[in-house]
Each structure stands twice: as C-alpha cells, then as structure tokens.
Amino acid sequence: GSELCPCVVGAPGTYGVTCQPHDMNNSECGVIEAPKYCPDKWCYVDPKHCHVDNTISLLREDAVTYSYATCGYRDQYTDEKSAEKLKGQTLRVHYMANSGGWAGNFCDVEGPASCANESGTGPVHHFLTGIFDDIGIKVERTQTIPAIVWEQGLRANPKIGIFDLCPWATGMGYLDICVAGFIHTPSRIHSSRFISLMSSPVFLVAASSEQDEEWYTFLSAAFRPFEPETWLVIVAVVLLTSLILTIVEKVPGGEFEDMSFIQAVGKGMYKGMQSIVNGASIFEPVTVQGRFVSLGLGFLMLLTVTAYTANLASFMMVGRVSTLEVTSLEQVERNGWKVCAHSGDVEGLMLNRKFPERLIITMISRSDVLTSIGGPCKAAIMRQEDYESGLQIGGLCHLKRVGEPLYSISVGIPVSSKVHWPLLYHITHAFYKGSWTQAIKLFEPQPFCVEDARKEDLEAQPLKLSGMAGPLVITSVLVLIGMGMHVAFCRPRRGAPPEDDGHGAAAGATSPTHGVDLEGLGGGGGSEAMNVSPRFKAAYSIADSKLQDAMMPMPNLLAGTVEGHHSSRKLAGWEPEQKREPCQDAPEAAQRQRLASEHVLEVLRFESEQHRLTSESLQQALQRATERAEEAQTRLSEEVEAMRTQHKELLEFARRTSAGGAAGGDAAQQGEVQLQLQLELARQAEALKASNAQQEELLGLVRRLAAGRGLGADAASPAPSGRSVGALSGASP
C-alpha cells in the first residue's frame, strides 16, 4: 500500500493482506454481470496510521479498516453497499406543504404547515415518490414532530417556524426525510444534512404603468432592426463591392466601358446604394468576373432584406410601453421604500445584497408577497416560481420583474445522516435519467399574462453583426473569385515587345495608353497589338467626323471609301447596336481586336489619302473657276468699252443727222434714224444685262466653293479688272 496508509502485516495469501482483488472469488463476483468493485484491489489498514480514505469493516471485530485508496482505487464497494442499504427499508417521512410557488409540495392546508391526511402533490413529491418506488422503500408517514425537537428548535431560535423545525427533526434523527421545497439557509444547513434539487433565481418585483411611446422612437423605428455597427458594416461592404464591380466592369465590353473612371465610380456607388433600397443587385455586368461579384452582392442583399423585414414589424408597431415605478434595489434603499419578502428569503437578501433589515417587511406566506406590492410595500423580493404562480390569481399583470436576478438560492430536502449518502446516490442517478426534468414539466404552470409572456418571448432584438457573418463571408468569397478572374484574364502583358503592324512601324510609335497615334496616320505610323483604348475611340470619332464632312459635297467620288469605312467600323465592333467582346475571352478577344485595329489603320490611311487628293482637286477646281471668272470679267470689260465707243458714234451720227435734217427739212428721214438709234441702244442694254448675270453666277460659285473648303476670303473674292456693270446704269440715255 501507500506510505500514507500501509497495509497490515499478515501471512501472504490471507484475505485482506497486501493489495489484491480479494473479492474476485466471492459468490457476488462469480456472476456474468458482476459488481464494478470486484476487480479492484484493497487491503486492511490500521486507521491510526492511515491518512487516506478508509472505511470501518463490518466483518472484523477489531478496529481494523479497509482502504481501496492505498492501493490506488476508488471505493466503489462502500458506495454500492450503502446504496443497497435502502432497498426494502422503512423510512420515516414527514410531508409538508409549501406556502407559495409551484415547484415544491402542496397539500390542502392553509399556509406553511404539515400535511395532515395526505402526502401532497407537486414536483418534489412526484420525484421522490418515483425514487421510493424504484428502490422499494417503504414510507412511514409521520403526522407530527416530537416535542423534544420543538424544545431544541426553540432553544436555537425562539421565533422558529414549522419549516425550520423539520430540519431539526432530521438532523436529530427523529425523521429520515422532510418532503417539501426547503431553502438552504445557513441556519437550516447548520441543523441538518440537505440534498439539493434545484436552484431558483430571486427577483425584485415592482408595479408598472403604461404610457404612449415618445414620438422620436417612431422616427428611428425604421433603423432599429439592425444595430448601428451592423448598418455600418453592411453599407461599407456594399460600397466596397460596388467599387470592385466598377473596376472589374471598366474594361472593353464592360458595363462602365464608355465612362471615365470618376463617372464610373460615381455611377457604381449610386447603383450600390440603390441595390440596398431595392433589395437586389441592380448592376448589369457583362464580364464573367463581374457576374460573380454581382452574385455576391445580390446574395448579401437577399439575406439583409429578409432579416430586416423579419424584425421591422415589431419595431414599427405603435402602442403603449410599460414604465416601472422602481428600477433597482439601490433606488429602493436610497428612497427609504419598504420591501416585502418571505421569511425564508429575508436572510438571503441581507447576506447577498447587504440590504438593511429596517426596510424589510417579513411575510409568513409566500403567496402574500406579490399582492403586498402597492400596499404596505413599494416593491417585493421573491423567487421566480413564486412570481409565476402569483400571477395565476389574476389582476396582477401590471407587476413586473425588474432587471436581472438579484441572486439565486438552492432548494432541496433535509435528510438524516443515516440515509444521506445512499439517498443522494439514488437521487443523482434519477437526475441523470431526467426524472426531475419530467416532474418540472408536469407541474409547470402556463403563463397567465399571455400578452406579457408573448412580448417577453418574442421581443424583437436588433440584429447583431454576428448574425450577418454568414452572408458577409459568402459575399466576400464571391467578390474574391471575381477579383481573381479579373486579375487572371484582364491584366496587361507587362514587358511584352510591340508587334509590327505590317508597315515597318517602330516600337514606341504608340501613345502611353496603347492607343493610336493619329499624327502618324498620314505618314504610315504603326501601332502595337493591343486592346482598343478610349483615347483611340475618341481620335477615331474625330477623324470619322472630319471625313464625313469632306465627303458631303462629293458622294459619288468617295462612295467606295464610305463603304470601306463602315465595314471597318463593323469589323472593329464599334457599331452602336453591337457589343464588344467582354474580358472573359481575353486571348481570343485580344487577337480579334489586334486584327481589327490593323484593318482600321489601313482604312484610315486610305481615307486620309483620299481626303488629301480631294482637297487638292478642290483647290485646282477653285483655281480654274477663278481664272474663268477673271477671263469673263476681262471680256465683259472689253465689250463694255466697245459699246461705249459705238454709243458715242451713234450719238455723233444722230447729231449730224439732226443738223442735216434741219437744213433740208426732211422730217421723215430724221424720225427713221431716231427709231434705229433707240433699237440699237435697247439691244446693247440686253447684252450688258446678260453679261452681268453670268459674271455674278461665276463669282457666287467661287464664293461657295471657297466657303465650303475654308480657303480664305482673299482667294474667294478676286478683284475684277475694269469697271463693274452697275457703273453703266448712269451712262444710258
């Protein structure tokens, strides 16, 4: 054995000498289901020299004890033998009635008293009766407590009550068990052994009054389903996801392709917040990675709206709220208010909360505590089972529990020392089998104040951040998948050498953004094989606009160029009704865009050359028209001068004819000459008018051509040589 408890010396092989399983050969251990102690080792020890667990042997007359502990085993033999002591035994049992609550024992008597002609009913009675039946215990029900016990109780406490007297009876051995719910107070534990059955919380109970909710609580009701930090996290995740979705879709063919980065971010933030309002993602992603991110955002919105809607109804209800007249035990003590409590709870109140005894009104019956509120007491101290059973009276639903429990008390049964250990063994096994839980459920009352019970059970609580952990994690995973695909498929090829465009283009002929250098289009500049950038599109749109303006006056000349121009737009995927390839087919899309870019460059160079030739042709046509106009002006001036000379000759002839007619008196011949002169002047005036109209038409054509080509006013308005036709108007007779 152990040095702390050596085994007795004896002949080897002797029963109880040295540490051996001495009971293996007994008849009790020779069965199939042998007791647990059979293989355990033990030996006899001298109790004077043993300082570990040892038990008096009933088989020997000397003072020798036996010990399993000295051999390294726990004493299961004593436990089992002690438990078997109760089988078939008769126990003296005294049944008492609790004065309140519902979890004790109850008889048809007033107040705390002994049950006269019955054993009672309730969870404690039901539980112990089941154990008695299982073990086979015979019950000897006692009606009274011996007078000698009364004398001892009165010596200990002159104000002793019946519930304090029964523990003295078990402690002195006059009773084996007191059946009822007894609080484990220091004085009762001092008088008897106890076996605990349950723990009961003690509350402060006070009256409440109802009033309408404050107006500002209605304003915040829409935001109360979630806690503030939950709102902040949801909004932050939505905005971050929207930003990531904007970046992912800011690629060729993406949802935000045609916007600047600032515009795309602003639109993405707006759509993210709008998704919260709509309860679903309103993004329309084109790329595969964008769809993953949008799926995560939509999942978050679905669960957010579901949780929000589930909690919103209770917060939006407009009604009346209860306000407690007493909010804490400290307030009661500070104001000097009286508190009612049962005599069994007074000691616990003073020990646990240091509450002054002068403010406590002691009640004999537990059922009277709740009804005293509003009368002699401002509030009450009572166990939860007393509060629940007290509400069954009716008309007391305005009495509410205040805050958390003040403390808890242990409730059990007093037993004699003779039956304490074996009965505790059987009660513990019954607890593990669920017998006590079944007894509690059998007698537990239904809530009387249904509305209050429903409010307490279904009271809406703001959703904490931990409640949204699942949706946030799933959303984060989908966003990370989308970002990973974006990085894998859409990142630029760093360090890749520029490819030859087929026209001897040198590296570095492109812009920093991999767009097209429009300054080199006319001179055969090259372009690297790349994705088409917004700068390329902007440059192309400007060139396209200028080309269309140049083709307007000459549709037939450039018909072939226009057809090639539109075919290049379709090949590049820039027609308004078409969508560019998204980023998910990055290798194939890059190859197609490279070929389209090369074709576009070829078409643009051809169109630029045609535009240059067209401009030269217009210059030559304008020069020829100017020369013809000058020639026509010269001829017109010469004709005008000849007509002036002829006009003078006719006037001179007319004067000579008039002089000759006056001398000869031939009036008829003079009239004929005047008529011919007028006809000749009219013919010359018609010729001048026709020449003037032709000159104005030529000059108008020159001005329109010059204005359409932007050649300048000096080239479009050559100064005519000689006098204008309008100068002749004053020279006519």
Disulfide bonds with the S-S distance in Angstrom:
Cys5-Cys50 1.90
Cys7-Cys43 1.93
Cys19-Cys71 1.99
Cys29-Cys38 1.88
Cys107-Cys115 1.57
Cys166-Cys178 1.77
Cys340-Cys377 1.62
Cys397-Cys449 1.82
Cys490-Cys583 1.75
